[in-house]
Amino acid sequence: MEDPVDEALKLIQSKPEGVLQSELWKELGVDSRKCSRIVKKLEESELIDRIEFKKEGIKTYLLKARQMPVNPSDLLAGDELIPCICCELECVVEECHPLMDWMYQLAIVQNTEEPV
């Protein structure tokens, strides 16, 4: 069974427009008190923003996931930077030869780094 905090974070991240806290607990299938504790953990971990919001005259909170910085090592395959960074071509990802070459290089690097 998935951790309720992880489940809540995934749900919030899946909705870029945000999720109302008054609806989150219903979607998670938990009571409002438990939802408040989950939201507090996410907010203290700086994974979400909690914005005061009025819906039909009732105060609630809009929960939005924070954008996390990209780990620079995720853009590298060995010493090669992902080609999309400076690419000006409009292409179909599945047909992009420079990207496919980079992905093959990434697979090779990952397979050679794993212990035998």
C-alpha positions as CSV (number, residue, x, y, z in Angstrom):
1,M,0.0,0.0,0.0
2,E,1.3,3.4,-0.9
3,D,2.3,6.0,1.7
4,P,-0.6,8.5,2.0
5,V,2.0,11.4,1.9
6,D,3.4,10.1,-1.4
7,E,0.0,9.5,-2.8
8,A,-1.1,13.0,-1.9
9,L,2.0,14.5,-3.5
10,K,1.5,12.5,-6.7
11,L,-2.1,13.7,-6.9
12,I,-1.2,17.3,-6.3
13,Q,1.6,17.1,-8.9
14,S,-0.8,15.6,-11.4
15,K,-2.9,18.8,-11.4
16,P,-0.9,21.8,-12.4
17,E,-3.8,24.1,-11.6
18,G,-3.8,22.8,-8.0
19,V,-6.1,20.8,-5.8
20,L,-8.4,22.2,-3.1
21,Q,-7.5,20.8,0.3
22,S,-11.2,20.3,1.0
23,E,-11.3,17.9,-2.0
24,L,-8.0,16.3,-1.4
25,W,-9.0,14.3,1.6
26,K,-12.0,13.0,-0.2
27,E,-9.9,11.9,-3.2
28,L,-7.4,10.2,-0.8
29,G,-10.1,8.5,1.2
30,V,-9.0,9.9,4.5
31,D,-10.6,12.2,7.0
32,S,-10.0,15.9,7.0
33,R,-7.8,15.7,10.2
34,K,-5.4,13.2,8.6
35,C,-5.4,15.2,5.4
36,S,-4.3,18.3,7.4
37,R,-1.3,16.3,8.8
38,I,-0.4,15.1,5.3
39,V,-0.6,18.6,3.9
40,K,1.5,19.9,6.8
41,K,4.3,17.4,6.1
42,L,4.3,18.3,2.4
43,E,4.4,22.0,3.1
44,E,7.1,21.6,5.8
45,S,9.2,19.6,3.2
46,E,8.7,22.5,0.8
47,L,7.1,20.2,-1.8
48,I,3.9,22.2,-2.1
49,D,2.5,25.7,-1.6
50,R,-0.7,26.2,0.4
51,I,-2.6,29.2,-0.8
52,E,-5.7,30.6,1.0
53,F,-8.8,30.2,-1.3
54,K,-12.5,30.9,-0.9
55,K,-15.0,28.5,-2.6
56,E,-18.7,29.5,-2.3
57,G,-17.8,31.8,0.6
58,I,-16.0,29.0,2.5
59,K,-12.3,29.3,3.2
60,T,-10.1,26.4,2.1
61,Y,-6.7,26.1,0.6
62,L,-5.4,25.6,-2.9
63,L,-2.5,23.1,-2.9
64,K,0.1,23.4,-5.7
65,A,3.2,21.4,-6.2
66,R,6.5,23.3,-6.3
67,Q,8.7,23.0,-9.3
68,M,11.8,21.2,-8.3
69,P,15.1,22.1,-9.8
70,V,16.5,19.7,-12.4
71,N,19.5,17.6,-11.2
72,P,22.2,18.4,-13.8
73,S,23.4,14.8,-13.8
74,D,20.0,13.8,-15.2
75,L,21.0,15.7,-18.4
76,L,24.2,13.7,-19.0
77,A,24.9,10.4,-20.5
78,G,28.5,9.8,-19.6
79,D,30.1,13.2,-20.5
80,E,27.5,14.0,-23.2
81,L,24.8,16.6,-22.5
82,I,21.3,15.8,-23.7
83,P,21.1,17.1,-27.3
84,C,17.7,18.8,-26.8
85,I,19.2,21.5,-24.6
86,C,20.4,23.6,-27.6
87,C,18.4,21.9,-30.4
88,E,16.4,24.2,-32.6
89,L,14.8,21.4,-34.7
90,E,11.2,20.6,-34.5
91,C,11.1,16.9,-34.4
92,V,9.2,13.8,-33.3
93,V,10.9,12.5,-30.2
94,E,10.6,8.9,-31.4
95,E,12.4,9.8,-34.7
96,C,15.1,12.1,-33.4
97,H,18.4,10.5,-34.2
98,P,20.6,12.7,-31.9
99,L,18.2,12.0,-29.0
100,M,18.1,8.3,-29.7
101,D,22.0,8.2,-29.9
102,W,22.1,10.0,-26.5
103,M,19.6,7.6,-24.9
104,Y,21.6,4.6,-26.1
105,Q,24.7,6.2,-24.6
106,L,22.8,6.7,-21.4
107,A,21.8,3.0,-21.3
108,I,25.4,1.9,-21.9
109,V,26.7,4.2,-19.2
110,Q,24.1,3.0,-16.7
111,N,24.8,-0.7,-17.5
112,T,28.5,-0.3,-17.1
113,E,28.1,1.5,-13.7
114,E,26.0,-1.3,-12.1
115,P,27.9,-3.8,-10.0
116,V,28.1,-7.3,-11.4
